């Protein structure tokens, strides 16, 4: 049985496998490590497709906020090489006992960073709306912006970016970085796919 609303765009697709609006095909195989389509987090956020490429420490999903009636991005703390997911309970568990301390430290850092970022209000920084624990891990709920990353944009170009355009893009990025650095935060993963 497929979702009534498309996990790719959250338009009403009447339970079809492929969405007539965005062409997202819910019948395509999905890693068992990922949350299934339609999973409800915190009785509010319905999980959809994966946004971008999963990173080493997490995965970001498109989700539907049932209270605000809008799309949001939900990042899950999920160090893929250290954990697995129980398909029956959806709980995340560490593979080896000696990795539990590493996982718990990362989880605490993830929540601490979420708490700090939630205080930021800047047009060049994605706003954090909520964060919480569930399924043995933690989640960060952010505003969702339609579009593609700078990395994807650059990969699709068949020419170099004009100097003036490149400078304008970088000035926006640097403005956001300056804002967080002025508040004692060092962004340690600045790369085109995170812009």
Residue pairs with C-beta under 8 A, 6 or more apart in sequence:
1 15
2 13
2 15
2 16
2 17
2 26
2 27
3 13
3 15
3 26
3 37
3 38
4 12
4 13
4 14
4 15
5 11
5 12
5 13
5 46
5 64
6 12
6 13
6 19
6 21
6 22
6 24
6 26
6 48
7 24
7 26
7 37
7 38
7 47
7 48
7 49
7 62
8 19
8 22
8 23
8 24
8 26
8 48
8 49
8 62
9 19
9 21
9 22
9 24
10 46
10 48
10 62
10 64
10 71
11 19
11 21
11 22
13 19
13 20
13 21
17 25
17 26
17 27
18 24
18 25
18 26
18 27
19 25
19 26
24 49
26 37
30 36
30 37
32 85
32 87
33 78
33 80
33 83
33 84
33 85
34 50
34 54
34 59
34 61
34 85
35 41
35 47
35 61
35 76
35 85
35 90
35 135
36 47
36 90
37 47
37 48
37 49
38 46
38 47
39 46
39 47
39 90
40 46
40 47
41 47
41 63
41 74
41 132
41 134
41 139
42 130
42 132
42 134
42 139
44 65
44 66
44 67
45 63
45 64
45 65
45 66
45 72
45 74
45 139
45 141
46 63
46 64
46 66
47 61
47 63
47 74
48 61
48 62
48 63
48 64
49 61
49 62
50 59
50 60
50 61
50 62
51 60
51 61
51 62
51 73
51 144
52 60
52 149
52 193
53 193
54 60
54 78
54 80
56 79
56 80
56 81
57 77
57 78
57 79
57 106
57 110
58 75
58 76
58 77
58 78
58 79
58 110
59 75
59 76
59 78
59 80
60 73
60 74
60 75
60 76
61 73
61 74
61 75
61 76
62 71
62 72
62 73
62 74
62 144
63 71
63 72
63 73
63 74
63 141
64 70
64 71
64 72
65 71
65 72
65 129
65 141
70 144
71 144
72 129
72 141
72 142
72 143
72 144
73 126
73 141
73 142
73 143
73 144
74 139
74 140
74 141
74 142
75 139
75 140
75 142
76 137
76 138
76 139
77 106
77 107
77 110
77 137
77 138
77 139
77 140
78 92
78 137
79 102
79 103
79 106
82 94
82 95
82 96
82 99
82 102
82 103
83 92
83 93
83 94
83 95
83 103
83 137
84 92
84 93
84 95
85 91
85 92
85 93
85 135
86 93
89 135
90 135
91 135
91 136
92 135
92 136
92 137
93 136
94 100
94 103
107 137
107 138
110 138
110 140
111 131
111 133
111 138
114 128
114 131
114 138
114 140
115 131
116 185
117 125
117 128
117 185
118 128
118 129
118 131
120 127
120 128
120 179
120 180
120 183
121 127
122 175
122 176
122 179
122 180
124 172
124 173
124 175
124 176
124 179
125 176
125 179
125 180
126 142
126 143
126 145
127 142
127 143
128 140
128 141
128 142
129 141
129 142
129 143
130 140
130 141
131 138
131 139
131 140
131 141
132 138
132 139
133 139
149 192
149 193
149 194
149 195
150 169
150 173
150 192
150 193
150 195
151 191
151 192
151 193
151 194
151 195
152 193
154 161
154 192
161 169
169 195
173 190
173 195
177 187
177 190
180 186
180 187
181 187
